[in-house]
Each structure stands twice: as C-alpha cells, then as structure tokens.
Amino acid sequence: MECLSNIYDWNKKDITFFTCYKIKQILDLLVQRENRDFEEVYTDFLESNTYQAIQDTGSLMWYENAEFIIDEYYREKS
C-alpha cells in the first residue's frame, strides 16, 4: 500500500500504523460491499477526495470509523 511510505503524525504522535490499518479496513469493507477485486477498489479509493482527507491528518478523517468514511466516499461518488 502507498501509505507504508508515508509517516502520519498528529500532535507530534506517530499515527502511521493506525492510519494504514484504517485504510485497510475501509478497503476490505468496500471489497465486500461492492463485490469487486481489491485492486479495483484500491485504485478507485486512492483517486478520491475522501482518501486525500485521510492523508491530511489535520482533517481528523483518519479518526472516524470505517463506516463513516465509506459513507463519505459514497457521497463523494454520487
């Protein structure tokens, strides 16, 4: 995953593992819901503004639960 090359920090704390794990949770749920291959879901998600918001630790999107983030992703796509 792309996020493994990034370091995410928030308030001087390394949240890289937490952020990458959250992205993996989101992708796994999207694979199940959309019945598509991981690679397809991964590619689509990486191009989204929702993914960009997770990357911006100041947005606190990384702190939301996976279901909330997926809802935001679907709103963005519609």
C-alpha positions, 0 to 999 in steps of 0.5 A: 500500500502507498501509505507504508511510505508515508509517516502520519503524525498528529500532535507530534504522535506517530499515527502511521500504523493506525492510519494504514490499518484504517485504510485497510479496513475501509478497503476490505469493507468496500471489497465486500460491499461492492463485490469487486477485486481489491485492486479495483477498489484500491485504485478507485479509493486512492483517486478520491477526495475522501482518501486525500482527507485521510492523508491530511491528518489535520482533517481528523478523517483518519479518526472516524470509523470505517463506516463513516468514511465509506459513507463519505466516499459514497457521497463523494461518488454520487 
